[in-house]
Amino acid sequence: MVDSNIIYNSYYSWWKNIDKFLLFLILSLFFLGLFFSLVSTSLIASDKLNTNSYYFFVKHLIITLLAFTILIIFSFFEKNRLLNICLILFIIFFIFLVLVPFIGVEVKGSKRWIDPNILPRFQPIELLKPFFIVLIASILSINRKKKYILIIF
């Protein structure tokens, strides 16, 4: 059994260290996207595709909940562990990106997608971008610190 004090302390530490303004902005963008998805869900499109009239909204809601869950999970990691996870995921998605010309699926005349049997179809470049940004930011941060050390000495 997990002690409730450990969970409370972990949550309290997380809440104390999280950038609340940035979290509010991200949540606002999530809810704004959901709102526009709900408003723009077209009955004509759902009739043409033989789906529920709120199919696109529900799909967007599921993806938004998944994205928010991943955001919260990643925010609990320490900086060094997060960088290691980002590096591993960057390498995995980069390998998928290299494999696109060989095992990719052609959609509307271009080969950008990978369609594994166990996962939904995805574009590796879109999954690679966030990890690329984090890794480049960490590399630039390291180089910046080294420059300041050289200036001091």
BAKEFI-395438 format. One line per 4 residues: number of its first residue (from 1); their letters; for each residue x negated, y negated, z negated of N, C-alpha, C. Coordinates in nm, 2 decimals, padded with zeros to 4 digits, always signed. Layout:
BEGIN
NUM = A = X,Y,Z,X,Y,Z,X,Y,Z  ...
***
This chain:
BEGIN
1 = MVDS = -00.08,+00.12,+00.00,+00.00,+00.00,+00.00,-00.09,-00.12,+00.00  -00.05,-00.22,+00.08,-00.13,-00.34,+00.09,-00.08,-00.44,-00.01  -00.18,-00.50,-00.08,-00.15,-00.59,-00.19,-00.09,-00.72,-00.13  +00.02,-00.77,-00.18,+00.08,-00.89,-00.13,-00.01,-01.02,-00.15
5 = NIIY = -00.10,-01.02,-00.25,-00.19,-01.13,-00.27,-00.29,-01.14,-00.16  -00.34,-01.02,-00.11,-00.43,-01.03,+00.01,-00.36,-01.09,+00.13  -00.24,-01.04,+00.16,-00.17,-01.10,+00.27,-00.14,-01.25,+00.25  -00.10,-01.29,+00.13,-00.08,-01.43,+00.11,-00.21,-01.51,+00.12
9 = NSYY = -00.32,-01.46,+00.07,-00.44,-01.54,+00.08,-00.49,-01.54,+00.22  -00.47,-01.44,+00.30,-00.51,-01.44,+00.44,-00.43,-01.54,+00.51  -00.30,-01.54,+00.49,-00.21,-01.63,+00.56,-00.24,-01.77,+00.52  -00.26,-01.80,+00.39,-00.29,-01.93,+00.34,-00.42,-01.98,+00.40
13 = SWWK = -00.52,-01.90,+00.41,-00.65,-01.94,+00.46,-00.63,-01.97,+00.61  -00.55,-01.89,+00.68,-00.52,-01.91,+00.82,-00.45,-02.05,+00.84  -00.35,-02.07,+00.76,-00.27,-02.19,+00.77,-00.35,-02.32,+00.74  -00.44,-02.30,+00.64,-00.53,-02.41,+00.60,-00.62,-02.45,+00.71
17 = NIDK = -00.67,-02.35,+00.79,-00.78,-02.38,+00.88,-00.73,-02.40,+01.03  -00.60,-02.37,+01.05,-00.55,-02.39,+01.19,-00.53,-02.53,+01.22  -00.55,-02.57,+01.34,-00.52,-02.71,+01.39,-00.37,-02.72,+01.41  -00.29,-02.77,+01.32,-00.15,-02.78,+01.32,-00.09,-02.86,+01.44
21 = FLLF = -00.16,-02.97,+01.47,-00.12,-03.05,+01.58,-00.13,-02.97,+01.71  -00.24,-02.90,+01.73,-00.26,-02.82,+01.85,-00.16,-02.71,+01.86  -00.13,-02.65,+01.75,-00.03,-02.54,+01.74,+00.11,-02.59,+01.78  +00.14,-02.71,+01.73,+00.27,-02.78,+01.76,+00.28,-02.81,+01.91
25 = LILS = +00.17,-02.85,+01.97,+00.17,-02.88,+02.11,+00.19,-02.76,+02.19  +00.12,-02.65,+02.15,+00.14,-02.52,+02.23,+00.28,-02.47,+02.21  +00.33,-02.47,+02.09,+00.47,-02.43,+02.07,+00.57,-02.52,+02.15  +00.54,-02.65,+02.16,+00.63,-02.74,+02.24,+00.63,-02.70,+02.39
29 = LFFL = +00.51,-02.67,+02.44,+00.50,-02.62,+02.58,+00.57,-02.49,+02.60  +00.56,-02.40,+02.50,+00.63,-02.27,+02.52,+00.78,-02.29,+02.52  +00.83,-02.37,+02.43,+00.98,-02.40,+02.42,+01.02,-02.48,+02.54  +00.94,-02.57,+02.59,+00.98,-02.65,+02.71,+00.99,-02.56,+02.83
33 = GLFF = +00.89,-02.47,+02.84,+00.89,-02.37,+02.95,+01.01,-02.29,+02.95  +01.05,-02.24,+02.83,+01.17,-02.16,+02.81,+01.29,-02.24,+02.85  +01.30,-02.36,+02.80,+01.42,-02.45,+02.83,+01.43,-02.46,+02.98  +01.32,-02.50,+03.05,+01.33,-02.52,+03.20,+01.36,-02.39,+03.27
37 = SLVS = +01.32,-02.28,+03.21,+01.35,-02.15,+03.27,+01.49,-02.11,+03.26  +01.55,-02.15,+03.14,+01.69,-02.12,+03.12,+01.78,-02.21,+03.21  +01.74,-02.34,+03.22,+01.82,-02.43,+03.30,+01.81,-02.40,+03.45  +01.69,-02.36,+03.49,+01.68,-02.33,+03.64,+01.71,-02.19,+03.68
41 = TSLI = +01.75,-02.11,+03.59,+01.79,-01.97,+03.63,+01.91,-01.98,+03.72  +01.89,-01.94,+03.84,+01.99,-01.96,+03.94,+02.08,-01.84,+03.96  +02.21,-01.86,+03.96,+02.30,-01.75,+03.99,+02.28,-01.70,+04.13  +02.25,-01.78,+04.22,+02.23,-01.74,+04.36,+02.11,-01.65,+04.37
45 = ASDK = +02.00,-01.68,+04.31,+01.88,-01.59,+04.31,+01.91,-01.46,+04.25  +01.99,-01.46,+04.14,+02.02,-01.33,+04.07,+02.12,-01.25,+04.15  +02.20,-01.31,+04.23,+02.29,-01.24,+04.32,+02.21,-01.18,+04.43  +02.12,-01.25,+04.49,+02.04,-01.19,+04.60,+01.95,-01.08,+04.55
49 = LNTN = +01.90,-01.08,+04.43,+01.82,-00.98,+04.38,+01.89,-00.87,+04.30  +02.02,-00.88,+04.29,+02.11,-00.79,+04.22,+02.06,-00.77,+04.07  +02.04,-00.88,+04.00,+02.00,-00.87,+03.86,+02.09,-00.95,+03.78  +02.07,-00.95,+03.65,+02.14,-01.03,+03.55,+02.12,-01.17,+03.58
53 = SYYF = +02.22,-01.26,+03.55,+02.20,-01.40,+03.58,+02.10,-01.47,+03.50  +02.06,-01.41,+03.39,+01.95,-01.46,+03.30,+01.83,-01.38,+03.31  +01.81,-01.30,+03.42,+01.69,-01.21,+03.43,+01.56,-01.29,+03.42  +01.55,-01.40,+03.49,+01.42,-01.47,+03.49,+01.39,-01.54,+03.35
57 = FVKH = +01.50,-01.58,+03.29,+01.48,-01.64,+03.15,+01.44,-01.53,+03.05  +01.50,-01.42,+03.06,+01.47,-01.31,+02.96,+01.32,-01.26,+02.99  +01.29,-01.25,+03.12,+01.15,-01.21,+03.15,+01.05,-01.32,+03.10  +01.08,-01.45,+03.12,+00.99,-01.55,+03.07,+00.99,-01.55,+02.91
61 = LIIT = +01.10,-01.52,+02.85,+01.11,-01.52,+02.70,+01.02,-01.40,+02.65  +01.02,-01.29,+02.71,+00.94,-01.17,+02.67,+00.79,-01.21,+02.69  +00.76,-01.26,+02.80,+00.61,-01.30,+02.82,+00.57,-01.41,+02.73  +00.66,-01.50,+02.70,+00.62,-01.61,+02.60,+00.60,-01.55,+02.46
65 = LLAF = +00.69,-01.46,+02.42,+00.67,-01.40,+02.29,+00.54,-01.32,+02.28  +00.51,-01.25,+02.39,+00.39,-01.17,+02.40,+00.27,-01.27,+02.39  +00.27,-01.38,+02.46,+00.16,-01.47,+02.46,+00.14,-01.54,+02.32  +00.26,-01.57,+02.26,+00.25,-01.63,+02.12,+00.19,-01.53,+02.02
69 = TILI = +00.23,-01.41,+02.04,+00.18,-01.30,+01.95,+00.02,-01.29,+01.97  -00.02,-01.29,+02.09,-00.16,-01.28,+02.12,-00.24,-01.40,+02.06  -00.18,-01.52,+02.08,-00.23,-01.64,+02.02,-00.25,-01.63,+01.87  -00.15,-01.59,+01.80,-00.16,-01.57,+01.66,-00.26,-01.47,+01.62
73 = IFSF = -00.27,-01.36,+01.69,-00.36,-01.25,+01.65,-00.51,-01.30,+01.67  -00.53,-01.37,+01.79,-00.67,-01.42,+01.81,-00.70,-01.53,+01.72  -00.61,-01.61,+01.66,-00.64,-01.72,+01.57,-00.68,-01.66,+01.43  -00.65,-01.54,+01.40,-00.70,-01.48,+01.28,-00.84,-01.44,+01.28
77 = FEKN = -00.90,-01.42,+01.39,-01.04,-01.37,+01.40,-01.14,-01.48,+01.37  -01.25,-01.44,+01.31,-01.36,-01.53,+01.29,-01.42,-01.57,+01.42  -01.50,-01.68,+01.42,-01.55,-01.73,+01.54,-01.64,-01.63,+01.62  -01.74,-01.57,+01.54,-01.83,-01.48,+01.61,-01.76,-01.36,+01.66
81 = RLLN = -01.66,-01.31,+01.58,-01.59,-01.19,+01.63,-01.51,-01.22,+01.75  -01.45,-01.34,+01.75,-01.37,-01.38,+01.87,-01.45,-01.40,+01.99  -01.57,-01.45,+01.98,-01.66,-01.46,+02.09,-01.70,-01.32,+02.15  -01.72,-01.23,+02.06,-01.75,-01.09,+02.10,-01.64,-01.03,+02.17
85 = ICLI = -01.52,-01.05,+02.12,-01.40,-00.99,+02.19,-01.38,-01.06,+02.32  -01.40,-01.19,+02.33,-01.39,-01.26,+02.46,-01.49,-01.21,+02.56  -01.61,-01.19,+02.52,-01.71,-01.14,+02.61,-01.67,-01.00,+02.66  -01.62,-00.91,+02.57,-01.58,-00.78,+02.62,-01.47,-00.79,+02.72
89 = LFII = -01.37,-00.87,+02.68,-01.25,-00.88,+02.78,-01.29,-00.95,+02.91  -01.38,-01.05,+02.90,-01.43,-01.11,+03.02,-01.50,-01.01,+03.11  -01.58,-00.92,+03.06,-01.65,-00.82,+03.14,-01.54,-00.72,+03.20  -01.45,-00.68,+03.12,-01.34,-00.59,+03.17,-01.27,-00.65,+03.28
93 = FFIF = -01.22,-00.77,+03.27,-01.14,-00.84,+03.37,-01.23,-00.88,+03.49  -01.36,-00.90,+03.47,-01.45,-00.93,+03.58,-01.46,-00.80,+03.67  -01.47,-00.69,+03.60,-01.48,-00.56,+03.67,-01.35,-00.54,+03.76  -01.24,-00.57,+03.70,-01.11,-00.56,+03.77,-01.11,-00.65,+03.89
97 = LVLV = -01.17,-00.77,+03.87,-01.17,-00.87,+03.98,-01.26,-00.82,+04.09  -01.37,-00.76,+04.06,-01.46,-00.70,+04.16,-01.39,-00.59,+04.24  -01.31,-00.52,+04.17,-01.24,-00.40,+04.23,-01.12,-00.44,+04.32  -01.08,-00.57,+04.31,-00.96,-00.61,+04.39,-00.97,-00.58,+04.54
101 = PFIG = -01.09,-00.61,+04.60,-01.09,-00.58,+04.75,-01.08,-00.43,+04.78  -01.12,-00.35,+04.68,-01.12,-00.20,+04.71,-00.99,-00.13,+04.67  -00.93,-00.17,+04.56,-00.81,-00.10,+04.51,-00.69,-00.20,+04.50  -00.71,-00.32,+04.54,-00.60,-00.42,+04.53,-00.48,-00.39,+04.62
105 = VEVK = -00.37,-00.45,+04.58,-00.25,-00.44,+04.66,-00.23,-00.57,+04.74  -00.19,-00.55,+04.86,-00.17,-00.67,+04.95,-00.02,-00.72,+04.92  -00.01,-00.85,+04.89,+00.12,-00.91,+04.87,+00.13,-01.03,+04.95  +00.22,-01.04,+05.04,+00.24,-01.15,+05.13,+00.11,-01.19,+05.21
109 = GSKR = +00.04,-01.09,+05.25,-00.08,-01.12,+05.34,-00.21,-01.14,+05.27  -00.21,-01.13,+05.13,-00.34,-01.15,+05.06,-00.35,-01.04,+04.96  -00.48,-01.00,+04.94,-00.51,-00.90,+04.84,-00.56,-00.96,+04.71  -00.47,-00.98,+04.62,-00.51,-01.05,+04.49,-00.46,-00.97,+04.37
113 = WIDP = -00.39,-00.87,+04.39,-00.32,-00.80,+04.28,-00.38,-00.66,+04.26  -00.37,-00.62,+04.14,-00.40,-00.48,+04.11,-00.27,-00.42,+04.05  -00.24,-00.30,+04.09,-00.11,-00.24,+04.05,-00.14,-00.10,+03.99  -00.19,-00.10,+03.86,-00.21,+00.03,+03.80,-00.08,+00.10,+03.76
117 = NILP = -00.08,+00.23,+03.75,+00.04,+00.30,+03.73,+00.10,+00.27,+03.59  +00.01,+00.26,+03.49,+00.06,+00.24,+03.35,+00.09,+00.10,+03.31  +00.04,+00.00,+03.39,+00.06,-00.14,+03.36,+00.14,-00.21,+03.47  +00.20,-00.32,+03.44,+00.26,-00.40,+03.55,+00.15,-00.46,+03.64
121 = RFQP = +00.19,-00.49,+03.76,+00.10,-00.55,+03.86,+00.05,-00.68,+03.80  -00.08,-00.71,+03.82,-00.14,-00.83,+03.76,-00.25,-00.88,+03.85  -00.28,-01.01,+03.84,-00.39,-01.08,+03.91,-00.51,-01.09,+03.81  -00.62,-01.02,+03.83,-00.73,-01.02,+03.74,-00.79,-01.16,+03.71
125 = IELL = -00.78,-01.25,+03.82,-00.84,-01.38,+03.80,-00.77,-01.46,+03.70  -00.63,-01.44,+03.69,-00.55,-01.52,+03.59,-00.58,-01.47,+03.45  -00.62,-01.34,+03.43,-00.65,-01.29,+03.30,-00.80,-01.33,+03.26  -00.88,-01.35,+03.36,-01.02,-01.38,+03.34,-01.04,-01.53,+03.30
129 = KPFF = -00.96,-01.62,+03.35,-00.98,-01.76,+03.33,-00.99,-01.80,+03.18  -00.90,-01.76,+03.09,-00.92,-01.81,+02.95,-01.05,-01.76,+02.88  -01.09,-01.64,+02.92,-01.21,-01.59,+02.86,-01.33,-01.66,+02.92  -01.33,-01.69,+03.04,-01.43,-01.77,+03.11,-01.45,-01.90,+03.04
133 = IVLI = -01.34,-01.97,+03.01,-01.34,-02.10,+02.95,-01.40,-02.09,+02.81  -01.36,-01.99,+02.73,-01.42,-01.98,+02.60,-01.57,-01.95,+02.60  -01.61,-01.86,+02.70,-01.75,-01.83,+02.70,-01.83,-01.95,+02.75  -01.79,-02.02,+02.85,-01.86,-02.14,+02.90,-01.87,-02.25,+02.79
137 = ASIL = -01.76,-02.27,+02.72,-01.76,-02.36,+02.61,-01.86,-02.32,+02.50  -01.87,-02.19,+02.47,-01.96,-02.15,+02.37,-02.11,-02.16,+02.42  -02.13,-02.14,+02.55,-02.27,-02.16,+02.60,-02.30,-02.31,+02.60  -02.21,-02.39,+02.64,-02.24,-02.54,+02.64,-02.26,-02.59,+02.49
141 = SINR = -02.19,-02.53,+02.40,-02.21,-02.57,+02.26,-02.34,-02.53,+02.21  -02.39,-02.41,+02.24,-02.52,-02.36,+02.20,-02.63,-02.45,+02.26  -02.62,-02.48,+02.39,-02.72,-02.57,+02.45,-02.72,-02.71,+02.39  -02.60,-02.76,+02.36,-02.59,-02.89,+02.30,-02.66,-02.90,+02.16
145 = KKKY = -02.64,-02.79,+02.08,-02.71,-02.79,+01.95,-02.86,-02.78,+01.97  -02.91,-02.70,+02.07,-03.05,-02.69,+02.09,-03.11,-02.83,+02.13  -03.04,-02.90,+02.21,-03.09,-03.04,+02.25,-03.10,-03.13,+02.13  -03.00,-03.12,+02.04,-03.01,-03.21,+01.92,-03.13,-03.17,+01.83
149 = ILII = -03.16,-03.04,+01.82,-03.27,-02.99,+01.74,-03.40,-03.04,+01.81  -03.41,-03.04,+01.94,-03.53,-03.09,+02.01,-03.55,-03.24,+01.99  -03.44,-03.31,+01.99,-03.45,-03.46,+01.97,-03.50,-03.49,+01.83  -03.45,-03.42,+01.73,-03.49,-03.44,+01.59,-03.64,-03.41,+01.57
153 = F = -03.69,-03.31,+01.63,-03.83,-03.27,+01.61,-03.91,-03.34,+01.72
***
